[in-house]
Amino acid sequence: MPHIGRIAEIDCLRGIAILMMVIFHIVFDLAYFFNWPLDYLSGFWYYQGKSSAILFMLISGISATLGRHPLRRGLKVLGAGMLITLATYVYSPALYIRFGILHLLGVGMLAAPWLVKRSALTLTLAGTTLLVLGNWIANLRATIVWLIPLGVRPWDFASIDYYPLLPWLGIVLYGMAAGKLFYSAKQPLWPAATRNQPVRILGWLGRRSLIIYLLHQPILLVVLSFFMFIR
């Protein structure tokens, strides 16, 4: 099987997504930890954060149709998600992350070997079904905590990052459908992207998005605390 090189525009989009997420977390940290009057639960900043997450989901789905070793990557991302769960539980037991975006993407990657065998139409229909079911399930409540990954929450559930399989796996499936439609030849749509300096910089960030995701919050909190101290 021929080696599939990295596709510059996908790395670039992943770099944009991680930058958007860092910006959102700056706003979140300023509001949550330092009591700045910034609303991250509605309005512009809410949708900016959600747009970043959705972009990650779409890119993950596209990449699933291109990359190799999806199980290894899935275990790596899911393992990173579990580390985030542990760290946030130690820091904030009332709001710790039980099933955040890394958990979602990791599960999607683990299921990718089976999912990517389906047609783009089947993936699109399945994704739409998950979105509709997710909208319905969001109103359900149960005391069984094992249903949290599916979108069924206890009444007192709270988390600083929550992306259950229903509906959000539907967005990943849309990404897989897009990958099958637009990258069936496993070639870039923008071959000249590698000669564009901003794209190369964003691509560099995109290739390191997981480590940036894991490290940026502790760094942000240290930096913001320092600036709050010297004000």
C-alpha contacts under 8 A as a table, 3 or more apart, distances in Angstrom:
res1	aa1	res2	aa2	distance
4	I	66	L	7.48
4	I	67	G	7.39
4	I	186	K	7.15
6	R	11	D	7.68
7	I	10	I	5.65
7	I	11	D	6.58
7	I	187	Q	7.11
7	I	188	P	5.48
8	A	11	D	5.23
8	A	12	C	6.10
8	A	188	P	7.19
8	A	190	W	7.93
8	A	191	P	7.93
8	A	193	A	6.07
8	A	194	T	6.05
8	A	199	V	7.43
8	A	200	R	7.48
8	A	203	G	6.34
9	E	12	C	4.83
9	E	13	L	6.16
9	E	188	P	7.22
9	E	189	L	7.84
9	E	190	W	6.78
9	E	193	A	6.46
9	E	199	V	7.26
9	E	203	G	7.44
10	I	13	L	5.09
10	I	14	R	6.21
10	I	59	I	6.89
10	I	203	G	7.73
11	D	14	R	5.02
11	D	15	G	6.15
11	D	202	L	7.15
11	D	203	G	4.41
11	D	204	W	7.37
11	D	205	L	7.82
11	D	206	G	4.80
11	D	207	R	6.06
12	C	15	G	4.97
12	C	16	I	6.29
12	C	199	V	5.57
12	C	200	R	7.18
12	C	201	I	7.85
12	C	202	L	4.80
12	C	203	G	4.13
12	C	204	W	7.76
12	C	205	L	7.80
12	C	206	G	6.01
13	L	16	I	5.00
13	L	17	A	6.21
13	L	55	L	7.73
13	L	59	I	7.50
13	L	202	L	7.55
13	L	203	G	7.55
13	L	206	G	7.19
14	R	17	A	4.98
14	R	18	I	6.28
14	R	55	L	7.60
14	R	56	F	6.54
14	R	59	I	6.80
14	R	202	L	7.78
14	R	203	G	7.27
14	R	205	L	7.68
14	R	206	G	4.55
14	R	207	R	7.66
14	R	209	S	7.13
15	G	18	I	5.22
15	G	19	L	6.24
15	G	202	L	4.67
15	G	203	G	5.68
15	G	204	W	7.26
15	G	205	L	4.86
15	G	206	G	3.73
15	G	207	R	7.50
15	G	209	S	6.84
16	I	19	L	5.17
16	I	20	M	6.16
16	I	202	L	6.47
16	I	206	G	7.46
17	A	20	M	5.11
17	A	21	M	6.18
17	A	52	S	4.93
17	A	53	A	7.29
17	A	55	L	6.09
17	A	56	F	6.17
18	I	21	M	4.98
18	I	22	V	6.16
18	I	52	S	7.23
18	I	205	L	7.63
18	I	206	G	7.09
18	I	209	S	6.15
18	I	212	I	7.72
18	I	213	Y	7.25
19	L	22	V	5.11
19	L	23	I	6.26
20	M	23	I	5.16
20	M	24	F	6.22
20	M	48	Q	7.24
20	M	49	G	7.01
20	M	52	S	5.62
21	M	24	F	5.02
21	M	25	H	6.14
21	M	49	G	6.14
21	M	52	S	5.72
21	M	53	A	7.48
22	V	25	H	5.09
22	V	26	I	6.25
22	V	216	H	7.10
23	I	26	I	5.11
23	I	27	V	6.53
24	F	27	V	5.15
24	F	28	F	6.17
24	F	45	W	6.71
24	F	48	Q	6.97
24	F	49	G	5.47
25	H	28	F	4.74
25	H	29	D	5.86
25	H	217	Q	7.34
26	I	29	D	5.19
26	I	30	L	6.15
26	I	220	L	6.99
27	V	30	L	5.22
27	V	31	A	6.21
27	V	38	L	6.81
27	V	40	Y	7.06
27	V	45	W	7.69
28	F	31	A	5.21
28	F	32	Y	5.78
28	F	33	F	7.96
28	F	38	L	7.82
28	F	40	Y	6.23
29	D	32	Y	5.19
29	D	33	F	5.31
29	D	34	F	6.86
29	D	221	L	7.20
30	L	33	F	5.79
30	L	34	F	4.92
30	L	35	N	6.31
30	L	36	W	5.45
30	L	38	L	7.54
30	L	224	L	7.83
31	A	34	F	5.70
31	A	35	N	4.71
31	A	36	W	4.50
31	A	37	P	6.15
31	A	38	L	5.42
31	A	39	D	7.32
31	A	40	Y	7.78
32	Y	35	N	5.78
32	Y	36	W	7.62
39	D	42	S	6.20
39	D	43	G	7.25
39	D	45	W	6.91
39	D	46	Y	7.64
40	Y	43	G	7.29
40	Y	44	F	7.81
40	Y	45	W	5.05
40	Y	46	Y	4.84
41	L	45	W	7.47
41	L	46	Y	5.22
42	S	45	W	6.80
42	S	46	Y	4.84
42	S	47	Y	7.25
43	G	46	Y	5.56
43	G	47	Y	6.48
44	F	47	Y	5.37
44	F	48	Q	6.01
45	W	48	Q	4.88
45	W	49	G	6.15
46	Y	49	G	5.34
46	Y	50	K	6.30
47	Y	50	K	4.94
47	Y	51	S	5.88
48	Q	51	S	5.10
48	Q	52	S	6.37
49	G	52	S	5.21
49	G	53	A	6.47
50	K	53	A	5.08
50	K	54	I	6.10
51	S	54	I	5.10
51	S	55	L	6.06
52	S	55	L	5.17
52	S	56	F	6.36
53	A	56	F	5.10
53	A	57	M	6.35
53	A	101	I	7.27
54	I	57	M	4.99
54	I	58	L	6.23
54	I	171	I	6.98
55	L	58	L	5.17
55	L	59	I	6.12
56	F	59	I	5.19
56	F	60	S	6.02
57	M	60	S	5.07
57	M	61	G	6.25
57	M	105	L	6.85
57	M	168	W	8.00
57	M	169	L	7.95
57	M	171	I	6.06
57	M	172	V	4.93
57	M	175	G	7.01
58	L	61	G	5.13
58	L	62	I	6.25
58	L	171	I	6.13
58	L	172	V	5.29
58	L	173	L	7.82
58	L	174	Y	6.63
58	L	175	G	4.13
58	L	176	M	7.51
59	I	62	I	5.05
59	I	63	S	5.97
59	I	172	V	7.87
59	I	175	G	6.23
60	S	63	S	5.09
60	S	64	A	6.13
60	S	105	L	6.91
60	S	109	M	7.74
60	S	172	V	6.53
60	S	175	G	6.89
60	S	176	M	7.94
61	G	64	A	5.13
61	G	65	T	7.00
61	G	108	G	7.84
61	G	171	I	7.95
61	G	172	V	4.67
61	G	173	L	6.05
61	G	174	Y	6.98
61	G	175	G	4.03
61	G	176	M	4.20
61	G	177	A	7.73
61	G	178	A	7.97
61	G	179	G	7.11
62	I	65	T	5.59
62	I	66	L	6.95
62	I	175	G	4.77
62	I	176	M	4.78
62	I	177	A	7.45
62	I	178	A	6.25
62	I	179	G	4.25
62	I	180	K	7.64
63	S	66	L	5.05
63	S	67	G	5.77
63	S	176	M	7.63
63	S	179	G	7.16
64	A	67	G	5.69
64	A	70	P	6.90
64	A	109	M	6.67
64	A	112	A	6.12
64	A	116	V	7.26
64	A	176	M	6.59
64	A	179	G	7.94
65	T	112	A	7.95
65	T	116	V	6.09
65	T	176	M	6.17
65	T	179	G	5.80
65	T	180	K	6.56
66	L	179	G	7.54
66	L	183	Y	7.76
66	L	186	K	6.26
67	G	70	P	6.88
69	H	72	R	5.39
69	H	73	R	6.37
70	P	73	R	5.06
70	P	74	G	5.82
70	P	109	M	5.63
70	P	110	L	6.34
70	P	112	A	6.75
70	P	113	P	7.00
71	L	74	G	4.93
71	L	75	L	6.11
71	L	109	M	6.52
71	L	110	L	5.04
71	L	113	P	7.95
72	R	75	L	5.28
72	R	76	K	6.23
73	R	76	K	5.01
73	R	77	V	6.19
73	R	106	G	7.58
73	R	109	M	6.93
73	R	110	L	7.97
74	G	77	V	5.25
74	G	78	L	5.96
74	G	105	L	7.44
74	G	106	G	4.39
74	G	107	V	6.50
74	G	108	G	7.40
74	G	109	M	4.62
74	G	110	L	4.98
75	L	78	L	5.09
75	L	79	G	5.77
75	L	106	G	6.41
75	L	110	L	7.16
76	K	79	G	5.11
76	K	80	A	6.22
76	K	106	G	7.50
77	V	80	A	5.00
77	V	81	G	6.24
77	V	102	L	6.02
77	V	103	H	7.21
77	V	105	L	7.11
77	V	106	G	4.96
77	V	210	L	7.75
78	L	81	G	4.88
78	L	82	M	6.33
78	L	102	L	6.05
78	L	103	H	5.08
78	L	104	L	7.88
78	L	105	L	7.41
78	L	106	G	4.38
78	L	107	V	6.84
79	G	82	M	5.05
79	G	83	L	6.38
80	A	83	L	5.05
80	A	84	I	6.35
80	A	102	L	7.01
80	A	214	L	7.62
81	G	84	I	5.02
81	G	85	T	6.26
81	G	99	F	7.89
81	G	100	G	7.17
81	G	101	I	7.81
81	G	102	L	4.86
81	G	103	H	5.19
81	G	106	G	7.93
82	M	85	T	4.83
82	M	86	L	6.26
82	M	103	H	7.45
83	L	86	L	5.10
83	L	87	A	6.12
84	I	87	A	5.08
84	I	88	T	5.97
84	I	97	I	7.01
84	I	214	L	7.62
85	T	88	T	5.37
85	T	89	Y	6.02
85	T	96	Y	6.32
85	T	97	I	5.02
85	T	98	R	5.81
85	T	99	F	7.91
86	L	89	Y	5.14
86	L	90	V	6.33
87	A	90	V	5.30
87	A	91	Y	6.27
88	T	91	Y	4.90
88	T	92	S	5.56
88	T	93	P	7.03
88	T	95	L	7.65
88	T	96	Y	4.74
88	T	97	I	6.27
89	Y	92	S	5.22
89	Y	93	P	4.47
89	Y	94	A	7.70
89	Y	95	L	7.51
89	Y	96	Y	4.73
89	Y	97	I	7.28
90	V	93	P	6.23
91	Y	96	Y	7.76
92	S	95	L	5.59
92	S	96	Y	5.62
93	P	96	Y	5.38
94	A	158	A	7.05
94	A	159	S	7.54
95	L	158	A	5.44
95	L	159	S	4.26
95	L	160	I	5.67
96	Y	158	A	7.93
96	Y	159	S	5.50
96	Y	160	I	6.49
96	Y	161	D	7.98
97	I	100	G	5.87
97	I	159	S	5.51
97	I	160	I	6.18
97	I	161	D	5.62
97	I	162	Y	6.81
98	R	148	I	7.94
98	R	159	S	7.29
98	R	162	Y	7.30
99	F	102	L	7.78
99	F	103	H	5.52
99	F	104	L	6.97
99	F	148	I	7.42
99	F	149	P	5.90
99	F	161	D	7.36
99	F	162	Y	5.56
99	F	163	Y	6.23
99	F	164	P	6.38
100	G	103	H	5.40
100	G	104	L	6.41
100	G	161	D	5.04
100	G	162	Y	4.51
100	G	163	Y	5.04
100	G	164	P	7.30
101	I	104	L	5.00
101	I	105	L	6.11
101	I	161	D	7.23
101	I	162	Y	6.88
101	I	163	Y	5.47
102	L	105	L	5.13
102	L	106	G	5.90
103	H	106	G	5.13
103	H	107	V	6.20
104	L	107	V	5.33
104	L	108	G	6.20
104	L	163	Y	6.48
104	L	164	P	6.66
104	L	165	L	6.33
104	L	168	W	7.70
104	L	169	L	7.03
105	L	108	G	4.96
105	L	109	M	6.15
105	L	172	V	7.90
106	G	109	M	5.13
106	G	110	L	6.27
107	V	110	L	5.06
107	V	111	A	6.24
108	G	111	A	5.17
108	G	112	A	5.99
108	G	169	L	6.91
108	G	172	V	7.07
109	M	112	A	4.90
109	M	113	P	7.85
110	L	113	P	7.17
111	A	114	W	5.84
111	A	115	L	6.17
112	A	115	L	4.83
112	A	116	V	5.64
113	P	116	V	5.88
113	P	117	K	7.07
114	W	117	K	5.78
114	W	118	R	7.74
115	L	118	R	5.77
115	L	123	L	7.72
116	V	119	S	7.58
116	V	176	M	6.69
118	R	122	T	6.12
118	R	123	L	6.43
119	S	122	T	5.17
119	S	123	L	6.23
119	S	177	A	7.34
119	S	180	K	7.69
120	A	123	L	5.12
120	A	124	T	6.08
120	A	176	M	7.36
120	A	177	A	4.24
120	A	178	A	7.23
120	A	180	K	6.07
120	A	181	L	6.69
121	L	124	T	5.08
121	L	125	L	6.17
121	L	177	A	7.14
122	T	125	L	5.18
122	T	126	A	6.01
123	L	126	A	5.04
123	L	127	G	5.92
123	L	173	L	5.54
123	L	174	Y	6.57
123	L	176	M	7.07
123	L	177	A	5.67
124	T	127	G	5.05
124	T	128	T	6.17
124	T	173	L	6.57
124	T	174	Y	5.55
124	T	177	A	6.13
125	L	128	T	5.12
125	L	129	T	6.18
126	A	129	T	5.02
126	A	130	L	6.27
126	A	170	G	6.97
126	A	173	L	7.32
127	G	130	L	5.17
127	G	131	L	6.31
127	G	169	L	7.08
127	G	170	G	3.68
127	G	171	I	6.32
127	G	172	V	7.66
127	G	173	L	5.25
127	G	174	Y	6.01
128	T	131	L	5.07
128	T	132	V	6.27
128	T	170	G	6.22
129	T	132	V	5.19
129	T	133	L	6.08
129	T	170	G	7.50
130	L	133	L	5.05
130	L	134	G	5.81
130	L	166	L	5.67
130	L	167	P	5.11
130	L	168	W	7.59
130	L	169	L	7.06
130	L	170	G	5.18
131	L	134	G	5.03
131	L	135	N	6.30
131	L	166	L	6.55
131	L	167	P	4.34
131	L	168	W	6.92
131	L	170	G	5.68
131	L	171	I	7.92
132	V	135	N	5.25
132	V	136	W	6.58
132	V	167	P	7.20
133	L	136	W	5.13
133	L	137	I	5.99
133	L	166	L	6.67
133	L	167	P	6.71
134	G	137	I	5.00
134	G	138	A	5.94
134	G	151	G	6.93
134	G	166	L	4.32
134	G	167	P	4.04
134	G	168	W	7.77
135	N	138	A	5.40
135	N	139	N	7.57
135	N	166	L	7.94
135	N	167	P	6.83
136	W	139	N	6.02
136	W	140	L	7.57
137	I	140	L	5.20
137	I	151	G	6.36
137	I	152	V	6.26
137	I	166	L	7.60
138	A	151	G	6.15
138	A	152	V	6.52
139	N	152	V	7.95
140	L	152	V	5.76
140	L	153	R	7.09
141	R	152	V	5.64
141	R	153	R	5.11
141	R	154	P	5.25
141	R	155	W	6.00
142	A	145	V	7.64
142	A	147	L	7.84
142	A	152	V	6.44
142	A	153	R	5.88
142	A	154	P	4.98
142	A	155	W	7.25
143	T	153	R	7.42
143	T	154	P	5.09
143	T	155	W	7.74
144	I	147	L	5.92
144	I	148	I	7.83
144	I	153	R	7.93
144	I	154	P	7.22
145	V	148	I	5.52
145	V	153	R	7.06
145	V	154	P	6.98
146	W	149	P	6.92
147	L	150	L	5.37
147	L	151	G	6.68
147	L	152	V	5.35
147	L	153	R	6.85
148	I	151	G	5.19
148	I	152	V	5.13
148	I	153	R	5.22
148	I	154	P	7.94
148	I	164	P	7.04
149	P	152	V	7.47
149	P	163	Y	7.92
149	P	164	P	4.85
149	P	165	L	6.02
150	L	164	P	5.35
150	L	165	L	5.14
150	L	166	L	5.45
151	G	164	P	4.95
151	G	165	L	6.66
151	G	166	L	5.60
151	G	167	P	7.65
153	R	157	F	6.07
154	P	157	F	5.21
159	S	162	Y	6.19
163	Y	168	W	6.25
164	P	167	P	6.62
164	P	168	W	6.15
164	P	169	L	7.65
165	L	168	W	5.24
165	L	169	L	4.84
165	L	170	G	7.76
166	L	169	L	6.20
166	L	170	G	7.26
167	P	170	G	5.70
167	P	171	I	7.71
168	W	171	I	5.44
168	W	172	V	7.01
169	L	172	V	5.03
169	L	173	L	6.32
170	G	173	L	5.02
170	G	174	Y	6.33
171	I	174	Y	4.96
171	I	175	G	6.38
172	V	175	G	4.99
172	V	176	M	6.38
173	L	176	M	4.93
173	L	177	A	6.22
174	Y	177	A	5.01
174	Y	178	A	6.18
175	G	178	A	4.97
175	G	179	G	6.12
176	M	179	G	4.98
176	M	180	K	6.30
177	A	180	K	5.20
177	A	181	L	6.23
178	A	181	L	5.04
178	A	182	F	5.83
178	A	183	Y	7.62
179	G	182	F	5.42
179	G	183	Y	5.04
179	G	184	S	6.80
180	K	183	Y	5.67
180	K	184	S	5.04
181	L	184	S	5.96
182	F	189	L	7.85
183	Y	186	K	4.83
183	Y	187	Q	6.16
183	Y	188	P	7.28
183	Y	189	L	7.73
184	S	187	Q	7.79
188	P	191	P	5.51
190	W	193	A	5.58
191	P	194	T	6.97
192	A	195	R	5.64
192	A	196	N	7.13
193	A	196	N	5.27
193	A	199	V	6.34
193	A	200	R	7.60
194	T	197	Q	7.64
194	T	199	V	6.96
194	T	200	R	6.12
195	R	200	R	7.48
196	N	199	V	5.35
196	N	200	R	6.20
197	Q	200	R	4.97
197	Q	201	I	6.25
198	P	201	I	5.12
198	P	202	L	6.15
199	V	202	L	5.11
199	V	203	G	5.82
200	R	203	G	4.89
200	R	204	W	6.11
201	I	204	W	5.10
201	I	205	L	6.53
202	L	205	L	5.09
202	L	206	G	6.09
203	G	206	G	4.78
203	G	207	R	6.13
204	W	207	R	5.35
204	W	208	R	6.66
205	L	208	R	5.22
205	L	209	S	5.96
205	L	212	I	7.99
206	G	209	S	4.92
208	R	211	I	5.70
208	R	212	I	6.20
209	S	212	I	5.01
209	S	213	Y	5.92
210	L	213	Y	5.01
210	L	214	L	6.26
211	I	214	L	5.08
211	I	215	L	6.14
212	I	215	L	5.26
212	I	216	H	5.54
213	Y	216	H	5.67
213	Y	217	Q	7.54
214	L	217	Q	7.20
215	L	218	P	5.96
215	L	219	I	6.43
216	H	219	I	5.14
216	H	220	L	5.89
217	Q	220	L	4.98
217	Q	221	L	6.12
218	P	221	L	5.21
218	P	222	V	6.30
219	I	222	V	5.20
219	I	223	V	6.14
220	L	223	V	5.13
220	L	224	L	5.87
221	L	224	L	5.19
221	L	225	S	5.84
222	V	225	S	5.16
222	V	226	F	6.18
223	V	226	F	5.13
223	V	227	F	6.37
224	L	227	F	5.13
224	L	228	M	6.07
225	S	228	M	5.05
225	S	229	F	6.07
226	F	229	F	5.05
226	F	230	I	6.39
227	F	230	I	5.28
227	F	231	R	6.16
228	M	231	R	5.36
